[in-house]
Amino acid sequence: MDKNLNIDALFIGDKAENGETFKELMNQLIDEHIGWRRNYIPSDKNIISEEEKTSEDYKQTTNHMKEVLAEVSNRLRTESVPWHSAGRYWGHMNSETLMPSILAYTYAMLWNGNNVAYESSPATSQMEEEVGMDFAKLMGYKNGWGHICADGSIANLEGLWYARNIKSLPLAMREVCPELVEGKTEWELLNLSTKEIMDLFEKAGEEDKVDELKSRSARGGENLDKLGKWFVPQTKHYSWLKAADIIGIGLDQVIPVPVNEDYRMDVAALEKQIRELSDKEIPVLGVVAVVGSTEEGAVDNVHEVIALRDKLAEEGIAMYVHVDAAYGGYGRALFLDEDNEFIPYEELPEKYYEAGVFTENKQYIKEDVYKAYEAIKDADSVTIDPHKMGYIPYSAGGIAIKDIRMRDVISYFATYVFEKGADIPALLGAYILEGSKAGATAASVWAAHRTLPLNYKGYGKLIGASIESSHRYYDFLKDLSFDIDGHTIEVHPLVSPDFNMVDYVVKEKGNDSLADMNKLNHDLYDHASYVTGNLYSKEYIVSHTDFAIPDYGNSPLTFVKGLGFSEEEWNKEGKVTVIRSSVMTPYMNKADNFEYFAPKIKKALQEYLEEIILSEK
Amino acid sequence: MDKNLNIDALFIGDKAENGETFKELMNQLIDEHIGWRRNYIPSDKNIISEEEKTSEDYKQTTNHMKEVLAEVSNRLRTESVPWHSAGRYWGHMNSETLMPSILAYTYAMLWNGNNVAYESSPATSQMEEEVGMDFAKLMGYKNGWGHICADGSIANLEGLWYARNIKSLPLAMREVCPELVEGKTEWELLNLSTKEIMDLFEKAGEEDKVDELKSRSARGGENLDKLGKWFVPQTKHYSWLKAADIIGIGLDQVIPVPVNEDYRMDVAALEKQIRELSDKEIPVLGVVAVVGSTEEGAVDNVHEVIALRDKLAEEGIAMYVHVDAAYGGYGRALFLDEDNEFIPYEELPEKYYEAGVFTENKQYIKEDVYKAYEAIKDADSVTIDPHKMGYIPYSAGGIAIKDIRMRDVISYFATYVFEKGADIPALLGAYILEGSKAGATAASVWAAHRTLPLNYKGYGKLIGASIESSHRYYDFLKDLSFDIDGHTIEVHPLVSPDFNMVDYVVKEKGNDSLADMNKLNHDLYDHASYVTGNLYSKEYIVSHTDFAIPDYGNSPLTFVKGLGFSEEEWNKEGKVTVIRSSVMTPYMNKADNFEYFAPKIKKALQEYLEEIILSEK
């Protein structure tokens, strides 16, 4: 498609403006499926007769099914969150999802393919292979591979599984094919780069030693305690703790890296931690950099992590780098042109303005963030969730690996399980952590990637809309204040967004108690969420989170002090409760749309605050 | 529902006999969703204007989306497997799925809830909680719990995670709260039952030691090498190898248990293996019994495993028991009456005949199989996949645990993350292996469980239809032979089905080469599958598998000898290739339906065999 993509055409819409298009396409697809069923060996008789269809038990069963569906309908309509709303939902990472993905999912579900095995899903297995290559290409992996996962936690676990088994291979080589690693000390064996290990693994393959080698790797249960430490940002998402638990290295091997006041990993601190361990000959299993943190949307300086890795490599210290871009991964499309080339930073504003990525000719993209995205191409593996910034329905996670050869380190069958020529595994389940998986998910992601190309004119426009919306929201919040019965309540956003997430607090002017502020924000969340009252009538909906010392150290101190609290107060309370808005709405980028909703948000906030403050009297 | 369930009313149908009902309900549900969108703060303006909708880029984007969907449609219709067919698909474990589940999935997908967190999915989180309790109740767990997983591999991995972390707790207690395990030797600590460990864990909770205890358990990376061996049937599904690899105990700790000539675990051999290890003070981490093996549908004698566990417990040898009922789990509904009581064996035929579970008054259920299902209630955990015998679209796996307290062993947050009263976790992701998960899956499974109750009159009828179909197919095959240009080709089914799977071989009479027979069966598979020719015009479709010595030992020898091959021939060839039919069709239970398709299958087989044999001339 050469033409300008109009993303409004791709959603059902806040007021179901495209509802008729959606229904029309849905009916067409269902008809195509029904026609396919009827025309498979058309001479076969109808197995369900018209007579049976008029029988009493048939009618009763149908009625019963309708009653069950009516209850499903009631429950969903009563207890669901209206995040399709263009301008009233500013909460958790949820939003409308892409119409072509919902349609493709439903259509493919009618065949119910299982992508674990090609036999069960020829069409959708092919689509998943293409989607996997899309992921790899998006990340800048020239010789990579990828696939769809159940979710980001599973992708992260798979990344750690890769790291663990790869790191253990050189020790296995010492046993199985010592000639490959002759003369290397154990420390040196534990400090080979992923590329060096994969080159040696390939050589071992030429000698038919792969299976034996794998059986002596961490897969066999060997040497788990020798592989070293796994570094994750201090704000560690619990999926990383679970992963270290499950994978058997254990939480004792997880080292939290401090985050700065911008909520990004402190790479200088990381270097210091690694050097201290290296001095004691304790190796680094790997480092996780996060692109789009769950609570702040912060983008770690991946480029600094990569630079550190390269610097340490020269000193004989190696580490695996996994990028957890579950949330922010699709954002890389913003920086790719139609030839899949990374666009120079200084060209971004003009290109974006011309293509309508942003409605304003502004540089919304921080240079650090740009560099971080660029550097993902040098990481070993990356988590990317279509069901987050891909605007695809749950559940659709994903992972990409830099070097397709890595796949054989975790696989359970020899490469002959690949179909000749097709380059698609006959049994994908043998190459990934999971087993059965919905073919419909592959169709859903495939349809999205084909409708919105993974470049700045495709997905870039959708993600750009979300980013620009978050900036409008940030600018709106930072000057906001309320007069509630004589109390002045001010709004203070946390930091200017790296991506599309805006956190903020409401604070009563002149009240120096952090505990009071935390309570006020928690009360606000209760009012502006499912917790109290009727969800369907909420006029403004948010999420919330706590930044507490065990997870954040003193990173929030700059913000807390800026609000006028003392360090003593911070240490006493130990946390700050913030309102959290993942701004995924693709509609609030336009000035007039935002201006339409801004006073409505303000009014809703005013009412919530009145309810809270006046009820306490 | 008191009335007779008619399962034909619950599928779209071979020839889309219920296609109109499906469309009508789909449109109604979409309308209900659209109405809900429009009526959320109805005063808000339409964000997408009619003017925008007539713009050039809007129309082009819509057209482009339609073209993408047309390609999705073409691809699916070209390369999909017609397993909706009533009588022509006898292959992999695929079939039509339940209409209410497809509808509920699609409907719930329009809200795109994420069941990882209650905040993101109030309605569907509630449904998942109810479905989890359904699983527990189905398995006979009075104080159990359960939840939906991505698939059976993940559920199996979670089961092993439970076993590993629970087994490691007593060693942690020795460090953290030694008074609880005073006087116990290490061997005794490694031989406490799951119940004993959970009772001690509860006591530790009263002393606020839970977090410390967990941190010193296998979660911390401690003592993995002390926990002992993990026993799986020799036919070990590769998901169990992956699980042992991922969980860090390693493949070296996996002990294959021989299977008998009926492809069930040899429990006497298991006992011998365990005793040999116990004599060397090597503990048993756990044992996996399979209910519905992937290749044969075999049902292990779970009751014998449980009896062995109880006998060994008296001798101070303890083990965790996990039942992998990914495939056969829903079969337990066959044995439950409307009060959730297990029906006495001798009452089954009459009850089944009366309720229409079987169309013939026959005892299709082997007594061993009955006892095995009964005994699942005494296992510690069980995998059950709705997307297999639950006739629910992918992906929907599941797990149930016998003792709800086990949940806290693997959880990442204190129990206060549960909502007061509601008994539903605010963050389900903290209690399970995965993170984000589709709320739509919960709606889909919930709708199925409510439409077909989990007893013999609900799901029992559906599974009964599949079992009876498999018996008709088995009886049909066992007398079948073909004359192909002077060659007599005979059909030999493997064993009478434990559940609903029928494996068989075709063999040229008088040809004593096992290699030739294997080739003939492989060629037959190629013709009767996607491998050669046009899938959509195949008149009979099957799957296949190999029983090879590394995985099966000599279990197939009785069968192979019965075909007239020598033991020498078996050892030389080392495997037997069989045609595999997972009989999930719910239509072939009726005699006249089967008789309609039998000659068509025979004709298709005749044609495939002619193509194979004549082309070789």
Interface residues (C-beta under 8 A of the other chain):
Chain A: M1 K3 N4 L5 N6 I7 D8 A9 L10 I12 G13 D14 K15 A16 E17 N18 G19 T21 F22 K23 L25 M26 N27 L29 I30 D31 E32 H33 I34 W36 R37 R38 Y40 I41 D44 K45 N46 I47 I48 E52 K53 S55 E56 D57 Y58 Q60 T61 T62 H64 M65 K66 V68 L69 E71 V72 S73 R75 L76 R77 T78 E79 S80 V81 P82 W83 H84 S85 A86 G87 R88 G91 H92 N94 T97 M99 P100 I102 L103 A104 Y105 T106 Y107 A108 M109 L110 W111 N112 G113 N114 V116 A117 Y118 E119 S120 S121 P122 A123 T124 Q126 M127 A150 D151 G152 S153 I154 L157 W161 N165 S215 A218 R219 G220 G221 E222 L224 D225 Y238 S239 L241 K242 A244 D245 I246 I247 G248 I249 G250 L251 D252 Q253 D385 H387 P393 Y394 S395 G397 I410 Y412 F413 G429 A430 L433 E434 G435 S436 K437 A438 G439 A440 T441 A443 W446 A447 R450 T451 S529 Y530 L535 Y536 S537 E539 S543 Y587 N593 Y596 K600
Chain B: M1 K3 N4 L5 N6 I7 D8 A9 L10 I12 G13 D14 K15 A16 E17 N18 G19 T21 F22 K23 L25 M26 N27 L29 I30 D31 E32 H33 I34 W36 R37 R38 Y40 I41 D44 K45 N46 I47 I48 E52 K53 S55 E56 D57 Y58 K59 Q60 T61 T62 H64 M65 K66 V68 L69 E71 V72 S73 R75 L76 R77 T78 E79 S80 V81 P82 H84 S85 A86 G87 R88 G91 H92 N94 T97 M99 P100 I102 L103 A104 Y105 T106 Y107 A108 M109 L110 W111 N112 G113 N114 V116 A117 Y118 E119 S120 S121 P122 A123 T124 Q126 M127 A150 D151 G152 S153 I154 L157 W161 N165 S215 A218 R219 G220 G221 E222 L224 D225 Y238 S239 L241 K242 A244 D245 I246 I247 G248 I249 G250 L251 D252 Q253 D385 H387 P393 Y394 S395 G397 I410 Y412 F413 G429 A430 L433 E434 G435 S436 K437 A438 G439 A440 T441 A443 W446 A447 R450 T451 S529 Y530 L535 Y536 E539 S543 Y587 N593 Y596 K600
